[in-house]
Amino acid sequence: MKHDVTGILLHSDQGFQYTSRLYHQLLKKNQTKQSMSRKGNCWDNACMESFFSHFKSECFNLYSFRTAADVKFAVQKYIRFYNHQRFQKKLNNLSPYEYRTQVI
């Protein structure tokens, strides 16, 4: 089975904010396809839930932001840190980048 993987795909759970008419209009306006986890299946979203849990506790909840630019900068900085410096036990204490680029 071949899947169309062009464009932007946004994955979420089935929370009320993601099923609202206004949200769907926003996605359509921004030419974004929506993907939802199956009802009652938390494992569909486990990797993102884990990432956002770390993001909130290690970055977002530690600071008070004054502008949208401050938030954007913090998000970009944290994602770079997460991918290149933050070691993960499940990846043999390597960062995701180190794990993906190690020689087999």
Wavefront OBJ file of the C-alpha trace (Angstrom):
o trace
v 0.000 0.000 0.000
v 1.455 3.362 -1.023
v 0.902 6.444 1.155
v 1.053 10.067 0.046
v 3.789 11.627 2.215
v 4.025 15.029 0.579
v 3.198 18.220 2.435
v 2.691 18.757 6.146
v 1.202 16.017 8.295
v 0.126 16.806 11.852
v -0.470 13.867 14.191
v -2.603 14.257 17.308
v -4.887 12.377 19.606
v -8.670 12.755 19.431
v -8.954 15.549 21.986
v -11.796 18.027 21.571
v -9.473 20.776 20.364
v -8.288 18.591 17.463
v -11.781 17.614 16.330
v -13.339 21.088 16.334
v -14.594 22.727 13.151
v -12.391 25.787 13.731
v -9.287 23.606 14.026
v -10.134 21.759 10.800
v -10.581 25.099 9.017
v -7.154 26.211 10.267
v -5.536 23.007 8.989
v -7.200 23.390 5.603
v -6.156 27.058 5.357
v -2.537 26.013 6.013
v -2.697 23.005 3.682
v -1.980 20.603 6.516
v -3.168 17.000 6.562
v -4.400 15.598 9.844
v -3.576 12.218 11.292
v -5.242 11.056 14.507
v -4.476 8.250 16.846
v -7.062 5.531 17.127
v -9.681 6.037 19.790
v -8.563 4.670 23.148
v -5.087 3.733 21.919
v -2.481 5.759 23.783
v 0.375 3.864 22.104
v -0.236 5.633 18.782
v 1.059 8.833 20.322
v 3.548 7.475 22.855
v 6.694 8.919 21.259
v 5.220 12.426 21.009
v 3.711 12.251 24.489
v 7.165 11.338 25.807
v 8.855 14.172 23.905
v 6.352 16.795 25.083
v 6.582 15.570 28.666
v 10.355 16.131 28.564
v 9.940 19.431 26.727
v 7.524 20.796 29.318
v 9.596 19.785 32.330
v 13.041 20.596 30.873
v 12.209 23.793 29.017
v 8.742 25.277 28.791
v 7.786 25.210 32.481
v 11.130 26.680 33.557
v 10.742 30.061 31.880
v 8.335 32.968 31.577
v 8.038 34.072 27.981
v 7.235 37.647 26.997
v 6.849 37.296 23.251
v 6.063 34.685 20.622
v 9.633 35.140 19.373
v 10.920 34.114 22.826
v 8.824 30.930 22.671
v 9.993 30.161 19.147
v 13.638 30.621 20.139
v 13.233 28.370 23.207
v 11.517 25.643 21.165
v 14.208 25.688 18.489
v 16.976 25.641 21.100
v 15.377 22.748 22.995
v 14.796 20.644 19.869
v 18.445 21.094 18.914
v 19.507 20.135 22.454
v 17.134 17.144 22.484
v 18.408 15.803 19.169
v 22.121 16.519 19.522
v 23.047 16.608 23.220
v 20.403 15.008 25.440
v 21.411 11.394 25.949
v 18.708 8.777 26.260
v 19.015 5.578 28.184
v 17.020 3.638 25.575
v 19.573 4.722 22.932
v 22.572 3.337 24.850
v 23.147 6.736 26.479
v 23.553 8.483 23.128
v 21.668 11.461 21.760
v 19.187 10.688 18.953
v 21.597 12.205 16.424
v 24.547 10.164 17.730
v 22.434 7.008 17.715
v 21.255 7.510 14.122
v 24.734 8.303 12.806
v 26.795 5.706 14.598
v 28.596 3.200 12.419
v 27.124 -0.275 12.649
l 1 2 3 4 5 6 7 8 9 10 11 12 13 14 15 16 17 18 19 20 21 22 23 24 25 26 27 28 29 30 31 32 33 34 35 36 37 38 39 40 41 42 43 44 45 46 47 48 49 50 51 52 53 54 55 56 57 58 59 60 61 62 63 64 65 66 67 68 69 70 71 72 73 74 75 76 77 78 79 80 81 82 83 84 85 86 87 88 89 90 91 92 93 94 95 96 97 98 99 100 101 102 103 104
